[in-house]
């Protein structure tokens, strides 16, 4: 396993934001996330700030062009963004995590706005294109490989996880390598583990995935059932596949992303919530709307008022 220690110097990205995720009463949270739509999440794990698959473009009928539509097979199809991206002050980032480099996971707006010195973590196969786009701090990790970000008193281990974009092996090869990521955050005796699936369909080997992930606090599955019922087949989890993955991972919390925002997402989020939201499950299901946030454990309580 490749393991690299990186001691960080943060670089400005867009607009400066808070250095810590703060609650209404002033407490600091162990972790916090904000869903920005599609596959894009702003993650705050202690001091570490990361952005996943940045889709930062505006609402419109042509948010991006997909080379071949998975449902119809048509070439060069414009994809609509139904909702405007939330206004957000992005803080300095420790890293951008890329699952892959398709147009629906790293848009033109993000390429233009992200600082060229931002650390970008991605499959090694896309480094040539990222370099051509002007990014000069790249970290390539393949499935099973890891590297670690380090701050004073804190560590974040990032491991690339297997993701399979389609069940068609020939098409899968042409679509290129896709990473999911397992993030293990440690601060003193506190630990938090997040599994972000990236674009994947169910694989039978995922039935034993918990042996690789260990205990998972938060699962971020990519839904939307892209391509379902179409000529090129499924490209991301549908509701039933996602539920199988949830049962295999056994997370404490599930927050689905990669749904609703764009017109090539086939299946509404309600299809998953009806299956996964039934009583009797050991996990909690949280459904966010674009721009909404969710935070975890309080680690620094607000000061007590003096009597």
N, C-alpha and C positions, 0 to 999 in steps of 0.2 A: 504494500500500500504506500503510495506516495503521500508524504506528510510534510507540509511546509509551514513554518512559523512566519507570520507577517506582523511586524510591529508597525502601527499605523500612524500616518500623518494625513489628516483629513483635508480634502480639497473642497472649495466652494462649489455648490451646485445650485443653479437658479437662485432661489431666495433663501436667506438664512432662516432657520427655524429654531425651535426649542432644542436644547441639548439633551433634555430628558423628557420622557413621556410623563406628563403631569395630570393628575386628577383634579376635579373641581375644588377639592378642599386642600390641595397642595401636596398630596401624597405622591410618591414615586412608584411606578409599577415595574414589576420584573420584566414584563413584555407588553407590547401594544402593537396593533396593526390597523391600517386603514386601507380599505379596498377602494381602488381608484377606477375600477371597471375592467372587464375582460380578465387577462392574466396578471394584471398589475396590482401589486400590494406594496405599500410602504411598511416595512417591518422595523420595529424598535425592540431590540433584545438587550436590556440594560443600556449600556452606552453605545452598542453597535446599531448602526442604521443601514438598512439595505433596501434596495428596490428590485422587485422581480419583473421580468419581461415588460419593459416600459412601453406602454401605449398611451401617449400623452397628447395625441391630436384631438381636434375639436369634433363636435357633433356634425354629421353631414352625410350626404348620400354616397360619398366616395372617400371614406376614411382611409382606405388602402385598396390596392389592386391585388386580387388573388390570382396566381398564374393559371390555376385550373380549379374550377369550383368542384368540391368533392361530391356534391349532390347531383349536379347537372352535367359535369364534365366539360362545361364551356370554358374557353380560354380567356384570360385577362378580364376577369369580372370585378367590377367595383363593389365593395362591401360597405354597407351603411352602418354608421354608428348612431344608434337610436337615442342615446342620452349624452348630454354634454358632460365632459369630464369635470370632476369637482375642482374647484379652486383650492389649491393647497400650496402652502409654503414648504417646499422640500428643503430639509436640512442638509448640511454636508453629509455625504454618504461614505461609509466604509467600503461598500461594493455594490455593483449592480449584478444580479444573478440572472443569467440567460439560460433558459431551458433549450432553446434553439433559435435560429435566426430567420424564421419565416416572417412574412410581412405583417401577420396578425399577432406578432409577439415582440417586435421591435420596430416601431414606426418611424417615419421620416422626421416627425417633430422631435421625438426623443433623440434621434441621431444628431439633430441640429442643436438641441438645447443642453445635452449632457456635456459636462466638462471633459475634454479629451484626456485628461489625466486621472479620471475616475477609474478605479480598479474594476475591471469587468471579468467576471467568472463565467466561463462558457465551455461547451465541448471543444476540444482542441481543433476539430475539423473546421470551425468557423473563424479561426484566428486570422486567416488571410484576408477575409472580407472585412473583419473588424479593423484590421490595420489599414486597409484601403479607405475605410470610413474615417480614419484619423485618430482612433483610440490607440494609446501607446502603453497602457498598463493592463496587460492581459494575463489571466491565470487559467490555464486549461486543465481540467480534470475530467477523467473518463470514469465510467461506472466503477464503483468500489474505491476510487481514489479520494483522498482527503487533503485538506490543508486547514490551518488554524489561524484565526485572527486573535490578537492578544492586546488587551488593555490592562492597566493596573488593576489587579484583583479580579479580572474577568477573562474568560476565554470563550471563543466560539469556533467549534469544529464543524466544518462544512464538508459533507461527503456526497459525491455524485451517485445517484440511484438510477437503476435501469428504468427507462421509459420506452415504450414501443408504440409508434405513432399509428400503425395500422396492422391488421392481421395479414395483409398481403405482403409477403416477404420481399418480392421484387420492388413493389411500390415503396415499401418501407426503406429499402436501400437507397432509392432515388430521392426520398424525402430528407434523408440525412439523419445523423445521430441526434437524439433528444435526451437530455438529462432531467431527472427529478433531483431534488436535493433534500438531504437530511441534515438539519441544523441542531447541534447540541450546545446549548449555552450553559455556562457554569459561572456562578458568582458565590464564592465561599461555599457554604453547604447547600446552596440552592441550585437546582438543575431544571432545565426546561428543554424539551425536545419537540421539534416541529418537522413534519414531513410534508413537503410540497411536491405533488406528483409530476408536474409538468404535463404535457400532452401525451397521454398513454391510453391504450385500450387494455382490457383485462387479459392477463396471461396466467395460465394455470400455475406457473411457478410462484405467482403472487400469493397463493394460498399459504405459503410458508414464509411470507415476508417478515413476520414478526421476529423471526430468528435473526434477521439482519438489522431491523430497526430498533429492537428492544422496546421498552415502554415509550409510547408516544403521547405527549400531552395534547398536541394540536395537529390535526390533519387538514391540509388545504388541497382538496381534490379538484382537478379540472373537469368540469361537466360540459353541458351544451350539446353533447351527442353530435358533434360536427360530422357531417356526411352520412348520418343514419338514414338508411333506405335509399341512398343515392348510388350512382354508378361506380363510385370509387370506394365505397364502404366507409365504415366508422373510423373517425380520426381522433376522437376523445371519448371519455367515459359517458355512457348513458346512465340513466338512473339505476338500473338493475346491476350493471357492472360496478358502479360506484358503491352500491350497498355491499356487494361482495368484498370489495376492497376494504371498506370500513370494518366489516366483520373480521377480516384477516388481520388488519392492523390493530384493532381494538384500542382506538384512541380515547382520550378523556373528552375531547372536544372536536367537533367537525364544523368547519366553516367553508362551504363550497364557493369556488370562484369560477371564472371562465364560463359565464352564462349571461343571458339577458342583453348584454351591451351591444353586440354586433349581429348583423342580419344572417350570418352563416351559422349561428348557433341554432340548432334545430329544436331542441327539447327545452321546454320551460322548466324553471327551477322547481315548480310545483310537482312535477313528476317525481323528483327525488324526495322532496319534503314529505310527500304522501307515504312513501316507502320507509324513509329513514326516520320520520318523526313519530312513528307509532310508539306507544308506551311499551315499556319492558326492556328498552335498550339500556346499556350501561354508559353510553356516551351522551353528551349534550350537543344538540344541533342548533347552530346559530345561523340565521339567514340575514345577510347584510345587503343594503342597497348601496349603489355607487356613492362613494364619499363617506360612508359610515365607518365608525371605528369600533374596536373592541379591545379591552385591556384585561390583563391577568392580575396575578397576585400582587398585593401591596407589600412593598419591602421596606419602605421608610414611612412610618406613620407620621401624620401631622403633629406639630408640637402641641403639648397640652396647654390649655389656657391657664394663666396664673390666677390663683384665688386671691 
